[in-house]
Amino acid sequence: MSFWAVLRFLTILPAPAPQKGDAAGGTRLATPASEKPTEYASADMNTILILPAESAGDEETRLTGRSIMYFPLVGLVIGLLLALLYVIFRAFLPSAVDSILLVAALAVITGAHHIDGLMDTCDALVAGKTRVQRLQIMVDTRVGAFGIAAACLLLLTKYACLSSALSLSALLTFPLLSRWAITGLVLLFPAAKESGSFFALKDGAVWSGFAGATAIALAAAILFNGPLIGPLMMAVLFGLLYCLALLFQRLFGGLTGDCCGALIETGEVITLVLSIALLRLLPYLSGYNLFKIPFPF
């Protein structure tokens, strides 16, 4: 297992240079039991990291799959970076400016590639009429109106959430839980293609890694949000993302790297909304913040 492989996979850090002989060839669709194999020539599917397309399905991605236990830790690293920026910004900037700068910083840290996956997925969902068309649209480097609208709404929602309830606990929680949820979905859902980043990631993923990721995420969620809000956020988040992944499976035949990017971005928004909603509802319950770290702000 490798923490650094996961860090490269989920952030802007560059991946190792592809080995001699690596190349992106044709892409073959994963075949449901009720369909015959279908092939089309294309570049490799966009991934949720900044990588040359030809390296998305290599051993580096399989190593990342074997290291899914570290996904929430990478989310915690991202959250710590955002928290550090928040502490710096709040000293001399109003909260509204803090929020927009934090949204921009998150996009930079992740290389904005999760957002790219969201845009490709939304374009494919709306514009594609068949499974093959949807996957071809996801491969297309051009972005349509639906993808742009989805990205704008996503960024506006993040800004609104951070502006209304900007806190260290929220900043530490939402990158962590959204990446934890992906570890379970990788194991539960098939790949839409028999190549690409998601196929390689799933090929290396194991249930013990998901168990470790869940233990890490649960401990962090309790420390940052308390024994009621933390586990409740995890359960609701995973349930909603599972339903969204079911929709992707129905329309695409499985998940892709772009779908993972869309799920991560959606998971971040869901976690932020839950942070606001639950923190307003549950403080009336006795012991809701037991064991929670008492952040000064």
C-alpha positions as CSV (number, residue, x, y, z in Angstrom):
1,M,0.0,0.0,0.0
2,S,1.1,3.6,-0.6
3,F,-0.1,6.8,0.9
4,W,1.8,8.8,-1.8
5,A,0.1,6.9,-4.6
6,V,-3.3,8.0,-3.2
7,L,-2.1,11.5,-2.6
8,R,-1.0,11.8,-6.3
9,F,-4.3,10.2,-7.3
10,L,-6.5,12.7,-5.5
11,T,-4.6,15.9,-5.8
12,I,-2.7,18.0,-8.3
13,L,0.6,16.3,-7.5
14,P,2.0,14.8,-10.7
15,A,2.1,11.0,-11.2
16,P,5.3,9.2,-12.2
17,A,6.2,9.4,-15.8
18,P,4.7,6.5,-17.9
19,Q,7.1,3.6,-18.5
20,K,8.3,2.9,-22.0
21,G,5.7,1.0,-23.9
22,D,2.7,2.5,-22.1
23,A,0.2,3.7,-24.6
24,A,-3.5,4.6,-24.7
25,G,-5.1,2.3,-27.2
26,G,-8.7,1.6,-28.0
27,T,-11.2,1.5,-25.2
28,R,-13.5,-1.5,-24.8
29,L,-16.8,-1.2,-22.9
30,A,-17.5,-3.5,-20.0
31,T,-20.2,-5.9,-21.3
32,P,-23.4,-6.5,-19.3
33,A,-24.8,-10.0,-19.4
34,S,-27.6,-8.9,-21.6
35,E,-25.4,-7.2,-24.2
36,K,-22.8,-8.2,-26.7
37,P,-19.3,-6.6,-26.5
38,T,-19.1,-3.2,-28.1
39,E,-15.9,-1.5,-29.1
40,Y,-15.0,2.0,-30.2
41,A,-11.7,3.8,-30.7
42,S,-11.1,6.6,-28.3
43,A,-8.6,8.2,-26.0
44,D,-8.7,6.9,-22.4
45,M,-11.4,8.2,-20.2
46,N,-10.7,11.3,-18.1
47,T,-9.5,10.3,-14.6
48,I,-9.9,12.1,-11.3
49,L,-6.3,13.1,-11.2
50,I,-3.9,15.0,-13.4
51,L,-2.3,12.2,-15.4
52,P,-1.3,11.5,-18.9
53,A,-4.2,9.4,-20.4
54,E,-1.9,6.6,-21.2
55,S,-0.9,6.0,-17.6
56,A,-4.4,5.9,-16.1
57,G,-4.7,2.1,-16.2
58,D,-1.1,1.2,-15.2
59,E,0.2,-0.3,-12.0
60,E,0.3,3.1,-10.3
61,T,-3.5,3.2,-10.3
62,R,-3.8,-0.4,-9.2
63,L,-1.4,0.5,-6.3
64,T,-3.8,3.3,-5.5
65,G,-6.7,0.7,-5.4
66,R,-4.8,-1.4,-2.9
67,S,-4.3,1.7,-0.8
68,I,-7.9,3.0,-0.6
69,M,-7.5,2.9,3.2
70,Y,-5.6,6.2,2.8
71,F,-8.4,8.0,0.9
72,P,-9.8,9.7,4.0
73,L,-6.3,10.6,5.2
74,V,-5.7,12.4,1.9
75,G,-9.0,14.2,2.4
76,L,-7.8,15.2,5.9
77,V,-4.6,16.6,4.4
78,I,-6.7,18.7,2.0
79,G,-8.9,19.8,4.9
80,L,-5.8,20.8,7.0
81,L,-4.5,22.9,4.1
82,L,-7.9,24.6,3.8
83,A,-8.1,25.1,7.6
84,L,-4.6,26.7,7.5
85,L,-5.6,29.1,4.8
86,Y,-8.8,29.9,6.7
87,V,-6.8,30.8,9.8
88,I,-4.6,33.1,7.7
89,F,-7.4,34.7,5.6
90,R,-9.7,35.4,8.5
91,A,-7.1,37.6,10.2
92,F,-7.5,40.3,7.5
93,L,-10.4,39.4,5.2
94,P,-14.2,39.3,5.6
95,S,-15.8,35.9,5.7
96,A,-17.4,36.2,2.2
97,V,-13.9,36.7,0.7
98,D,-12.5,33.9,2.8
99,S,-15.1,31.5,1.4
100,I,-14.5,32.3,-2.3
101,L,-10.8,32.0,-1.8
102,L,-11.2,28.6,-0.1
103,V,-13.3,27.3,-2.9
104,A,-10.6,28.4,-5.4
105,A,-7.9,26.9,-3.2
106,L,-9.7,23.5,-3.2
107,A,-10.0,23.6,-7.0
108,V,-6.2,24.3,-7.2
109,I,-5.3,21.6,-4.7
110,T,-7.2,18.9,-6.6
111,G,-6.2,20.2,-10.0
112,A,-9.9,21.0,-10.7
113,H,-10.1,17.5,-12.2
114,H,-13.0,16.4,-10.0
115,I,-14.9,19.4,-11.4
116,D,-13.9,18.3,-14.9
117,G,-15.3,14.8,-14.2
118,L,-18.5,16.4,-12.9
119,M,-18.9,18.4,-16.1
120,D,-18.2,15.4,-18.4
121,T,-20.7,13.3,-16.5
122,C,-23.5,15.8,-16.6
123,D,-23.0,16.4,-20.3
124,A,-23.2,12.6,-20.9
125,L,-26.2,12.2,-18.6
126,V,-28.3,14.8,-20.4
127,A,-27.0,14.7,-24.0
128,G,-26.4,11.0,-24.5
129,K,-29.3,8.8,-25.8
130,T,-27.5,5.4,-25.5
131,R,-24.9,3.9,-23.3
132,V,-22.2,4.1,-26.0
133,Q,-23.1,7.7,-26.8
134,R,-22.9,8.7,-23.2
135,L,-19.4,7.2,-22.8
136,Q,-18.3,8.8,-26.0
137,I,-19.5,12.2,-24.7
138,M,-17.5,11.7,-21.5
139,V,-14.4,11.1,-23.6
140,D,-14.9,14.3,-25.6
141,T,-12.7,17.1,-24.4
142,R,-15.3,19.7,-25.3
143,V,-17.7,20.9,-22.5
144,G,-21.4,21.4,-23.1
145,A,-23.9,23.8,-21.5
146,F,-25.1,21.2,-19.0
147,G,-21.5,20.6,-17.8
148,I,-20.9,24.3,-17.4
149,A,-24.1,24.9,-15.6
150,A,-23.4,22.0,-13.2
151,A,-20.0,23.3,-12.4
152,C,-21.3,26.8,-11.8
153,L,-24.1,25.5,-9.5
154,L,-21.6,23.3,-7.6
155,L,-19.1,26.2,-7.0
156,L,-21.9,28.6,-6.0
157,T,-23.3,26.0,-3.5
158,K,-19.9,25.4,-1.9
159,Y,-19.5,29.2,-1.6
160,A,-22.9,29.6,-0.1
161,C,-22.4,26.8,2.4
162,L,-19.0,28.0,3.5
163,S,-20.2,31.6,3.8
164,S,-23.1,30.6,6.0
165,A,-21.3,28.2,8.3
166,L,-17.5,28.6,7.9
167,S,-15.8,26.6,10.6
168,L,-12.7,24.5,11.2
169,S,-14.8,21.4,11.8
170,A,-16.6,21.8,8.4
171,L,-13.4,22.4,6.6
172,L,-11.8,19.3,8.0
173,T,-14.8,17.1,7.5
174,F,-16.1,17.6,4.0
175,P,-13.0,16.7,2.0
176,L,-12.4,13.7,4.3
177,L,-15.9,12.1,4.2
178,S,-16.4,12.6,0.4
179,R,-13.2,10.7,-0.3
180,W,-14.1,8.0,2.2
181,A,-17.4,7.3,0.5
182,I,-15.7,6.7,-2.8
183,T,-13.8,3.7,-1.3
184,G,-17.0,1.8,-0.7
185,L,-18.5,2.7,-4.1
186,V,-15.4,1.5,-5.9
187,L,-16.0,-2.0,-4.4
188,L,-19.7,-2.1,-4.8
189,F,-20.1,-1.0,-8.4
190,P,-18.7,-2.4,-11.6
191,A,-16.5,-0.5,-14.1
192,A,-18.3,0.8,-17.2
193,K,-15.3,-0.1,-19.3
194,E,-12.7,-2.9,-19.3
195,S,-9.9,-0.3,-19.2
196,G,-9.3,3.1,-17.8
197,S,-8.7,4.6,-14.3
198,F,-11.7,3.2,-12.5
199,F,-11.2,-0.3,-13.9
200,A,-7.6,-0.3,-12.7
201,L,-8.6,1.2,-9.3
202,K,-11.3,-1.4,-8.8
203,D,-8.9,-4.1,-9.8
204,G,-6.6,-3.3,-6.9
205,A,-9.2,-2.4,-4.3
206,V,-9.9,-4.8,-1.4
207,W,-12.6,-4.8,1.4
208,S,-10.0,-4.6,4.1
209,G,-8.9,-1.2,2.7
210,F,-12.5,0.0,2.9
211,A,-12.7,-1.2,6.6
212,G,-9.6,0.7,7.4
213,A,-10.9,3.8,5.6
214,T,-14.2,3.6,7.5
215,A,-12.4,3.3,10.9
216,I,-10.3,6.4,10.1
217,A,-13.3,8.4,8.8
218,L,-15.5,7.4,11.7
219,A,-12.9,8.5,14.3
220,A,-12.3,11.8,12.5
221,A,-16.0,12.5,12.1
222,I,-16.7,12.0,15.8
223,L,-13.7,14.1,16.8
224,F,-14.7,17.0,14.5
225,N,-18.5,16.8,14.8
226,G,-19.4,14.7,17.9
227,P,-20.8,11.1,18.3
228,L,-24.2,11.9,16.9
229,I,-23.6,14.3,14.0
230,G,-20.4,12.6,12.7
231,P,-21.8,9.0,12.2
232,L,-25.1,10.4,11.0
233,M,-23.4,12.5,8.4
234,M,-21.5,9.4,7.2
235,A,-24.6,7.3,6.9
236,V,-26.7,9.9,5.0
237,L,-23.7,10.8,2.7
238,F,-23.1,7.2,1.8
239,G,-26.7,6.5,1.2
240,L,-27.2,9.5,-1.1
241,L,-24.0,8.8,-3.1
242,Y,-25.0,5.1,-3.4
243,C,-28.3,6.2,-5.0
244,L,-26.4,8.5,-7.4
245,A,-24.0,5.7,-8.3
246,L,-27.0,3.4,-9.0
247,L,-28.2,6.0,-11.6
248,F,-24.7,6.0,-13.1
249,Q,-24.7,2.3,-13.3
250,R,-28.1,2.2,-15.1
251,L,-27.1,4.8,-17.7
252,F,-23.4,4.0,-18.2
253,G,-23.3,0.3,-17.3
254,G,-21.0,1.0,-14.3
255,L,-18.7,3.8,-13.1
256,T,-15.8,5.6,-14.7
257,G,-13.1,8.0,-13.5
258,D,-15.3,10.9,-14.5
259,C,-18.2,9.4,-12.4
260,C,-15.8,9.2,-9.4
261,G,-15.0,12.9,-9.8
262,A,-18.7,13.7,-10.0
263,L,-19.3,11.7,-6.8
264,I,-16.5,13.3,-4.9
265,E,-17.7,16.8,-5.8
266,T,-21.3,15.9,-5.0
267,G,-20.2,14.3,-1.7
268,E,-18.4,17.5,-0.7
269,V,-21.6,19.6,-1.3
270,I,-23.8,17.0,0.6
271,T,-21.4,17.0,3.5
272,L,-21.4,20.8,3.7
273,V,-25.2,21.0,3.6
274,L,-25.4,18.3,6.2
275,S,-23.0,20.2,8.4
276,I,-25.2,23.2,8.3
277,A,-28.5,21.3,8.8
278,L,-27.4,19.0,11.5
279,L,-25.6,21.6,13.5
280,R,-28.8,23.6,13.6
281,L,-31.0,20.7,14.6
282,L,-29.0,18.5,17.0
283,P,-27.5,21.0,19.5
284,Y,-30.7,20.6,21.4
285,L,-29.9,17.0,22.2
286,S,-27.9,16.4,25.3
287,G,-24.4,15.1,24.7
288,Y,-24.4,15.8,21.0
289,N,-20.9,17.2,21.1
290,L,-19.4,14.7,23.5
291,F,-15.8,13.8,22.5
292,K,-15.8,16.6,19.9
293,I,-12.6,18.7,19.6
294,P,-13.4,22.2,21.0
295,F,-12.2,24.3,18.1
296,P,-11.7,28.0,19.1
297,F,-13.5,29.2,15.9
